[in-house]
Amino acid sequence: MDKNEHMLGRKTRKLRTIKLLYVTESLLKVLALLFLSIFSIQVLADKPVEEAAVNFFTLAANAKALDGQKVSVVGWIKFVEYESEKSILLFHSKSSLNEFRVEESIQIRLPEEDYKAASEYLNLKLVTVYAKFTAPKSIGSLGRLLDVKDIDIKAIESGI
């Protein structure tokens, strides 16, 4: 074996070592990212959720689990005034609102002083309600939204 062959062998071994180190370094980065993502998911799973964005079906299916939780729910709002009481209902769909299917609604509790202003501004609108959910105590109810933090209009219905 001459000197040039010996040097060529040494260079190819160095290249193989560099390639192996590069692959090992890349593999370690991938494993580290995988570990961090799995670990962060587990940490986030143990954290209490400040506010859960839910729909009516999630509330109905998980009423006990969501009882007392802060939630945001999208629906059609209707302010109803009876002789003896005032009521605010949130419906999951426009058809449910139009047919006044109370059993498919969630009752909203607002302070008396906010009722009039809110009813003039929000009645029959698609809104997002941010409040604390209370599970239903009886059959035929989807529960209540108490301690309302905010009600945002999602869309303004046009006269079409």
Disulfide bonds with the S-S distance in Angstrom:
none
